[in-house]
Amino acid sequence: MKSTKGGCTLRRLWQAGLLIAVWLSLFGCSRSNQTVARVGSERISLDEFQTALIEQFKTRDFSQINLDKKLEVLNNLLDQRRRILKARETGLDKTPEFLRRLKEREDLLLAQTLYLKEVIDPLIPEALIRRYYNYQQRELRVRAIKLGYKGAPQYKGNRSEQETIALARELVDKLGEGGDFKAFVQQYSDDPAKNKTEGFLTYPLGRFGLKADSLVYSAELHRVVGPVKGPDGYYIFRIEERHYRPQPAGYEKRREQIRQNLYNWYFVQQANQLFEQKSLALQKQYGVEFLDENLKKFLEVARQWRQKPGATDADFTPDQRDLVLARFKGGQITAGDLIDKFRGGFLSNFPRYGSLEKLHEFLEKRVVNLEIWAREARLRGLDRDPKLRREMANYERTQLSALLDQKIVQDKVQITETDLENYYNSHIEQFRQPERIRVWEIQVKDAKLAQQIARRARQGEDFRKLAELYNFNQSLKNRKGDLGYVSRRYTDKLLAKKAFEAGPNQVVGPYKSSVYYTILKTGDVQPERIRSLREVRGIVRNAVRREKEKALRDGFLQQLRKKYLFQINEALVRRMS
C-alpha cells in the first residue's frame, strides 16, 4: 500500500404492522474482503468503495471514471473514517443516546429480517421472482377490449357486473369463431381512447393480477385471452406482437426489485394479514400484557404536561418515565421508552395518540410488535448474519459522524445580529422581489361552459365561488382558484403573460391551455421591491449558519487530516479500470 500523511428497496413503516424491508442493503450483492484504504484502525473495503462510486457516478463501468475522480471519492470515505476515529476517541460511542439509537436500529433490522423469512418468502418464492424476471425480458403488444360495469371507474352506463361478464364471455366465443377483433374494439370497448389507439397497448405487468399475467405471457401470437378483471372493468386481449427486451442487469441484480414490485402489485393485503397472524402468535408466545390502568395514568400525565408552556420531554419525572405500559417474557415497555421513540417530538405527535384506544394501538403495532419480532430474531441467531452486521457497522459510522458534527460544529455556531445584517447587505440582490400580480384561475374542459363562466365573472359574480364550483382541477377547486401572487417568471408562462397584459382587476379569457379552457381573474399588482431583513430573516439566518458551519467543519477536518495517517492501495484502485 501507498502510505501518506494527510491526505438493493422495499420499506414500510410500522403503521399497520412491521417496517418491512431494507432488502437491498441486507440481501444485496456479495462482498469482497479486499482493502482499498486504511486510516488508523478503520478500513475501506473494495466493495464499499465500489458502492460509493456507483452512487456517485450512476455506473458500474468503472473504466468510465478517471483515477482522480476515484481518489476524490476515496478521500471522502477516508474523511468519514477520520471523523469516526475522533468520535470514538471522545467517547461518543459510549453515550446513552448513541447506544439507544444503535439498539433501535438493530431491533429494526432484526425484525425486518425475520419478516422476510416468515412473511415475504412464503408469499413470493424464488420461482415466482424468476418467472417475472423472464416476463420482463419480453415486451407484449396486445389489443384490448375493455368492458365497464356500473360502479367501475370511468364507466357511466347501467350495465351490471354480471351482465358485463356474460357479454365478455359471449365476445370471447365469437372471436374464437373468427370474429373481427378490431371491429369488436370499435363496437364494444368502453375505452374512451379506442378511436385513437384502436385498442393497442403494451401489456402492463402489475395491473391485472398473477393469473392474467400468466395467461397473457404464455399465450401464442394472435391468441385471444380473457376475460380477466382489471382495476376498471373486464378485459379481453389478443396477443399481437412479442419482442425480446433483455434486461441490462442480470437476475441477481434485478431480483430484489422484482420482489418489491410483486409485493406492491399483488401481495400487500396478504402480507398484512399474515403479519397480523404471526404477530398475535408471537404476542401469545411471549405472554404480552398491556397494563391499561398504567396507560390511563400516563395519558392523564401527558395531557397535563402538554398544557404547560414550553413543555419538553425532560419535564417527565423518573417515576413517570418508569411507569410500565406493557410487559412480556424477558422485557417491558415503560412510558420513558415510548417517549424516547419520538426522539424529542413527543409533544408534536401526542395529539395523534391522545386517546386510550390510539395510544394502545401505537404501543402494540409500533413498539411491542417490533420488540418481540426482534427478540425472536435474536433467539433464532439472525443477529449473527454477516450482512446484517455490515449494515449495523455502516449505521454506527453514520451515527457517530453525525454526533461528532453536532458536538464540534453545530452546537458551537453562534449568530449575532451583526452577522445577519452583514450577510443581508452583501447579498441584497438575492432579496429583490420582481413585480407580481394576484391571480385566480378556473380550468374546464368544455369551451361553451368556459364562455358562460367568463361572462358571469364579467357581470360581477364572485370569481372564487365560480372557481370552487366549476374547476376541473381538484387542487384549484379546493383553493377557490387562488394562485396567490404570480411573477413573469411563473411556471405557466402563458398564464403570466396574459395576466400582466390584462393588468389589475380584470377577467381574462377563456383561452385554450393544454387540454383545458382557462379563465383568469387578476387582482392587485405589487411593484418590484427589495424585501426587508425582517421578511427574510429566516432565510438569512440559515445562510449564515451554513457558512459558519462550513468554516468550522473545514477547519476541523484539516486538523483530523494532519492527525491520522492513512494508506491507499493505489494499485488496486487503478486495476478497477
PyMOL commands that set and color helices and strands:
alter all, ss='L'
color gray80, all
select helices_A, chain A and resi 23-27+46-57+62-64+67-89+92-94+96-123+126-135+161-176+181-188+194-197+210-218+251-285+292-307+313-315+318-321+335-340+346-353+356-379+382-384+386-408+410-412+417-426+428-431+447-458+463-470+474-478+493-502+537-563+570-575
alter helices_A, ss='H'
color red, helices_A
select strands_A, chain A and resi 2-5+35-39+42-45+138-147+200-202+224-230+233-244+289-290+324-328+331-334+432-433+436-444+482-487+507-513+516-526+529-530+565-568
alter strands_A, ss='S'
color yellow, strands_A
deselect
rebuild
show_as cartoon
